[in-house]
Amino acid sequence: MNDRAAFARLVETLSPWAPQLVFVGGWAHRLYRLHPKADVPVYQPLTTLDADVAFGARDILEGSIKTRLQEAGFEEQLTGNHQPPVSQYTLGEDEAGGFYAEFLTPLIGRDVTKDGKRIATLEKAGITAQRLRYLELLLQTPWSVTLPSDWSATSPSNLRIPNPVSFIVQKLLIHDDRPGNKKAQDLLYIHDTLELFAPELEHLTVLWHDEVRPSMHEKWVQRALQAKDALFGALNDRIRDAAAIPLDRDLDPERMRAMCDAALDEVLK
């Protein structure tokens, strides 16, 4: 089973909750190529083994997601020292090379209880989601795509993904808190998303002004704009590292930086 077939199995398994779930992270970026507004390039997208599935902290999820995943062949693994621990659902190595799904939900308000315990997870529908700051942006005005039959879906499956403006802005907001090996990768995600929707920059600008920015606290807006300038205002080693990631294309770091800087100036103006 290839990773697209594994992902299609996940989507079909979670279909009863499709109106409440948003597929985020690296798979969202890959799925952008299925959107009619995308100008699909010849190079391959970045791939990832993990599929991140997000839902609102106040959403009501009926039934048991855990049971349905296990019936579909996903094995539960509990990770971390949090209570309750984070749950991951893995397809075996023989089936999909270690493909797994995990769940995320926004961290809103305080991140510790009054007695000093970290508020890190949320349990719903039998699964445990990790709470993350700024994640609610990815649930704001999501887009919809349909998995085609060549992804091994038994029937066309509709699923929700973040709109690209929310995807990019959330990457800007979390950058300083990301592990070192993820920072360069996130810059490449930003670059490739802007390139994918380059003919739609005017539409993305409207999306920023009408939908995304009004949903954000002004401190978040300023943090995102400052991150844009810090990350793309001048050539740096992190951009060089990002440009070196793809093996199927020759990215010039300065050209990558300049394109991101100009496109973000246009979209986030």
N, C-alpha and C positions, 0 to 999 in steps of 0.2 A: 504494500500500500504506500503510495507517495504522500507527501505532506498535504497536497491539495485534497486528496481523497479523505485523509484523516480530518482535515478541517471541515469538509463537507459533512462528514459523519457527526462532528460536533454540532454544526449548525442544525442539522436535522434533529438531533437529540434534544436540543434546546428550543425547538420550534414552538412548543406550547407557551414559552415565555418571550417569544420574539418581540412583541410590542414594548417590552420593558427593558430589554437588553441592548447594549451597544458594544460592538466589537472594537476594541481600542488597540493601542500599541502597534507593533510592527506589522501585524496582519491587517490592521486598518489601512496602513500605508500601501500595502500590497493590493488590497481590495479597491483602492482608488482607481486602479487601471480599468475596473469594470464600470466606472461611472461614465455616462454619456458626455460629460463636460471634459473628460480627461483627454489630453493629447499624448497618447502612449508612445514613449520613446523605444528605440531598438534595443537598448541595454536592459539587462535583467534587474528586477527589483531586489532589494535586500530581503533575505529570508530569516526566519526565526523559528525555533522549535515550539515556543510557548505562545498560546493564544490567550490574550487578556480579555475578559468579559466583564463589563461594568454595568452596574445598576444603581439607581438612586437609593440613598439610605432610608428614605421613607416609603419606598415602593412596597406594595403588598405582592409577594410571590406565592401563589397558591401551589399546593402539592409539594413534592419532593424532587428537587433537581438532582440531589445526590443519588436517589434510587434510580432515576431514569438514566443518569450517566453510567452507573454500574451495570445496568441491564444492557447498555450499548457497548460494554467491553472496556470502559474506563476504570482504572484502579485508583482508589483514593490513597493519597499520601499526605500526611500531616507534617508541616514544617514549622520551625520557629518555636520560641518559648512563650508566645502570647497565649492568653486564655480568652476565648478558645483559639487553638492554633490555626494557622492558615492552611487551607485545603487545596491540594493540586490533584488533577485527574489525568492520569497518564495512560496512553496506549503503549503496549509492549514494544520492545526494541524490534521484534520480528515483524510487527505490523507497520510501524511508522517512524522508526528510528528515534523513538523517545519523545514524540509529539505529546504535549500536555496542555491542559487548560487550567487557568486559575482565575479567580474572581476578585474584582475591585469595587470599591464604593467610596464616595467622597468622605473626607474628614472635615467636618464642619464644626467650628467652634474650638473649644479646648482640646488639646491632645493628651491631657492627663486628668485623672480624677482628683477629687479633693484630697485623697490620701496618697497622691503621688504616683498612682499606677497609670501606665501608658494606655491610652485608648487606641488600640492598633487594629482590632478586628471587629467584624459584625457577623453574626450567624443568622441566616435566613434560608428557608426551604431546604434544610439539611446540609447546606454548604457554608463555609466560612470565607468571607471576603476581607481582604486587606483594606484598611482605610487609608486614603492618600489625599494630601492637600492638593488643591487646584483641580481635582478630578472632575468636579461638577461642570467645568468648562466643556469637557468632552461629551457631556450629555445635553448640551445646549444646541438646539436646532440641528439634530443629526441628519445626515443624508442617508439615502437608501440605495442599495445595489442588489442585484440578483446573481446568484451563482449559476453559471452556465452548466450545461450537461457534461461538458468535458472535464469538469471538476469532480466527476463521479457522483454527483448528486442524483438521487433517484427521481427527483422532480425539481424544477426551478425553485430555488429557495431565496426569499427576500430577507435581507438582514440590514441592520442599522449600523452605521459607522459615523465617527465624528465628522463634522464639516471641516474642510482643510484649514480654515482660519483658526478654529478652536484647537485643532491638532498642533499647529505651529506655535500659537501663543502659549499653550500649555507647556510645550517643549522649552520655550524661552523662560517661563516662570520656574520650572523645576531644575534648570541647568546646573545651578550651583550646588544643588543637593544630590546630583546624580553621581554614581561611582565613576571613577576615572575612565574605565574602559567603555562607558556608555556615552560620555560627553561628546567625543568625536563622532560616534555613530548618530547621535541626535542631530548634530549639525548637518550630516549628510541627509538625514531624513528631511530636514527643513529645506535644504537645497533641492532635493529630488521632488518634493511636493510642490514647490514653487515652479519648477520646470514642467512638471506634469500639468499644471493648471495655468501656465504662462499666458495662453490666449484669453483666460478668464479673470485676469487681475482686476478689471473694473468690477466684475461681479463679486469678487472676493472683498474688494473695498466696501461695497454696499453691505455685504454680510457683516463685516467688522463694525461698521457704523450703526447698522440697524438692529443687529442681533447680539453679537458677541460682546462688544464693549459695554452696552447698557446693562448686561448681566454681571459685570465685574465691579468690584470695589475699586475706587479710584487709586488706591495704593497698589492694587494689582496691575492696573493699567500702566502706572508709572514704572513699576518694577519690570514689566515686560518691555517697555520702550527703552529703558536703561540697559536691559540685557541685550536687546537688538544692537544697540550702539557698541556695547562692550565686546560682543561676539563677532560682529561683522564690520566694525568701524575701521579696523586695520588688520593686516595679515598677521597671523599668529600661528604658533605650533599646533594648536588644536585644529585649526582649519587645514593645515598641512596633513595632519593625521587623518582627518576626515576624507580628504581628497585621495589618500593612499588606500582607502578601504576597498573600493571596487576593483575587481581583477579583470573585468571585461570592458573597461574604458579607461582613457587617459585624461583624468581631471586635472586641470591647471588650478592650483590653490588660489592664486590671485583672481583669476576669472570667476571661480566659484564664490569667493568672498564678495566681489564687486556685484555679481548678479544678485546674490541674496540681499545685500545692502540696498541696492536700487529697488528691487521688487518689494521688500518689506517697507521701505520708505513710501512707496506708492500705496500699498495696501493699508498700512497702519497710520496713514497721515491724518 
